[in-house]
Amino acid sequence: STELISRQSGPTAPAANMVAADIPAEVLAARDKLKARLGDVRTGGKGTARRTKVAKHTSHAADDKQLQAQLKRLGCNAIPGIEEVNMFKDDGAVLHFNAPKVQASVAANTFVISGHAEIKKLEELLPGIISQLGPDNLMNLKRIAESFAASKGGDKAEDVDDDIPDVGDNFEDVSKQ
């Protein structure tokens, strides 16, 4: 074994052959910190296996059952036939649920909407969502209309003037030409 160590004493020798003076102070401090944190992880003496940490596998099914039990206690009943739910935010974004599960308890003033939600801009949902807009979303709708008119309206105004011929005083003379 001494031959093995002497052969490996060159520049490619493993770190185990290094003298404590050659190891940087930062590395020694990090090792001491690890020893302090993980001091008693062995179940026996040196050479025995370390204690295995038991991984906890949590199931969300239990949480869902508890939630459903609480909703049942409140008297929430499922409302069938709802295709989509839109919640409007103050910044103009829309929280859009497509085919959600909706439960409600009118007595407890509680509505539960569960399903996959997407955050979309109001412009993306605009043609079909106008009937759902309330007075608080009126400012967002005006802003969208102004931006649309500014982008499309500037070009349209010039085109409209080009399409209208100069008629003069007599309309019939122009129509005969």
ZIBELRA-V836540 format. One record per residue. N is the residue number from 0. RES is the residue in one letter. D_LAST is the distance of its C-alpha to the last C-alpha in whole Angstrom. Layout:
n->N res->RES d_last->D_LAST
n->N res->RES d_last->D_LAST
//
This chain:
n->0 res->S d_last->113
n->1 res->T d_last->114
n->2 res->E d_last->113
n->3 res->L d_last->110
n->4 res->I d_last->109
n->5 res->S d_last->111
n->6 res->R d_last->108
n->7 res->Q d_last->105
n->8 res->S d_last->106
n->9 res->G d_last->104
n->10 res->P d_last->100
n->11 res->T d_last->99
n->12 res->A d_last->102
n->13 res->P d_last->101
n->14 res->A d_last->100
n->15 res->A d_last->104
n->16 res->N d_last->106
n->17 res->M d_last->104
n->18 res->V d_last->107
n->19 res->A d_last->106
n->20 res->A d_last->106
n->21 res->D d_last->103
n->22 res->I d_last->101
n->23 res->P d_last->99
n->24 res->A d_last->99
n->25 res->E d_last->96
n->26 res->V d_last->97
n->27 res->L d_last->100
n->28 res->A d_last->99
n->29 res->A d_last->96
n->30 res->R d_last->99
n->31 res->D d_last->101
n->32 res->K d_last->98
n->33 res->L d_last->97
n->34 res->K d_last->101
n->35 res->A d_last->101
n->36 res->R d_last->98
n->37 res->L d_last->99
n->38 res->G d_last->103
n->39 res->D d_last->104
n->40 res->V d_last->102
n->41 res->R d_last->105
n->42 res->T d_last->107
n->43 res->G d_last->110
n->44 res->G d_last->111
n->45 res->K d_last->110
n->46 res->G d_last->108
n->47 res->T d_last->107
n->48 res->A d_last->104
n->49 res->R d_last->102
n->50 res->R d_last->101
n->51 res->T d_last->98
n->52 res->K d_last->95
n->53 res->V d_last->94
n->54 res->A d_last->90
n->55 res->K d_last->89
n->56 res->H d_last->86
n->57 res->T d_last->85
n->58 res->S d_last->83
n->59 res->H d_last->80
n->60 res->A d_last->80
n->61 res->A d_last->83
n->62 res->D d_last->81
n->63 res->D d_last->78
n->64 res->K d_last->81
n->65 res->Q d_last->82
n->66 res->L d_last->79
n->67 res->Q d_last->78
n->68 res->A d_last->82
n->69 res->Q d_last->81
n->70 res->L d_last->78
n->71 res->K d_last->79
n->72 res->R d_last->82
n->73 res->L d_last->79
n->74 res->G d_last->78
n->75 res->C d_last->75
n->76 res->N d_last->73
n->77 res->A d_last->70
n->78 res->I d_last->67
n->79 res->P d_last->65
n->80 res->G d_last->61
n->81 res->I d_last->60
n->82 res->E d_last->57
n->83 res->E d_last->57
n->84 res->V d_last->58
n->85 res->N d_last->56
n->86 res->M d_last->58
n->87 res->F d_last->56
n->88 res->K d_last->58
n->89 res->D d_last->58
n->90 res->D d_last->56
n->91 res->G d_last->53
n->92 res->A d_last->55
n->93 res->V d_last->55
n->94 res->L d_last->58
n->95 res->H d_last->57
n->96 res->F d_last->59
n->97 res->N d_last->58
n->98 res->A d_last->60
n->99 res->P d_last->63
n->100 res->K d_last->66
n->101 res->V d_last->66
n->102 res->Q d_last->70
n->103 res->A d_last->70
n->104 res->S d_last->73
n->105 res->V d_last->72
n->106 res->A d_last->75
n->107 res->A d_last->76
n->108 res->N d_last->72
n->109 res->T d_last->72
n->110 res->F d_last->69
n->111 res->V d_last->69
n->112 res->I d_last->66
n->113 res->S d_last->67
n->114 res->G d_last->65
n->115 res->H d_last->63
n->116 res->A d_last->61
n->117 res->E d_last->59
n->118 res->I d_last->57
n->119 res->K d_last->54
n->120 res->K d_last->51
n->121 res->L d_last->49
n->122 res->E d_last->46
n->123 res->E d_last->47
n->124 res->L d_last->48
n->125 res->L d_last->45
n->126 res->P d_last->43
n->127 res->G d_last->46
n->128 res->I d_last->48
n->129 res->I d_last->46
n->130 res->S d_last->48
n->131 res->Q d_last->51
n->132 res->L d_last->50
n->133 res->G d_last->52
n->134 res->P d_last->52
n->135 res->D d_last->54
n->136 res->N d_last->52
n->137 res->L d_last->49
n->138 res->M d_last->49
n->139 res->N d_last->49
n->140 res->L d_last->46
n->141 res->K d_last->44
n->142 res->R d_last->45
n->143 res->I d_last->43
n->144 res->A d_last->40
n->145 res->E d_last->40
n->146 res->S d_last->41
n->147 res->F d_last->38
n->148 res->A d_last->35
n->149 res->A d_last->36
n->150 res->S d_last->36
n->151 res->K d_last->33
n->152 res->G d_last->31
n->153 res->G d_last->31
n->154 res->D d_last->29
n->155 res->K d_last->27
n->156 res->A d_last->26
n->157 res->E d_last->24
n->158 res->D d_last->22
n->159 res->V d_last->21
n->160 res->D d_last->20
n->161 res->D d_last->18
n->162 res->D d_last->16
n->163 res->I d_last->15
n->164 res->P d_last->12
n->165 res->D d_last->12
n->166 res->V d_last->11
n->167 res->G d_last->13
n->168 res->D d_last->15
n->169 res->N d_last->12
n->170 res->F d_last->11
n->171 res->E d_last->9
n->172 res->D d_last->7
n->173 res->V d_last->5
n->174 res->S d_last->5
n->175 res->K d_last->4
n->176 res->Q d_last->0
//
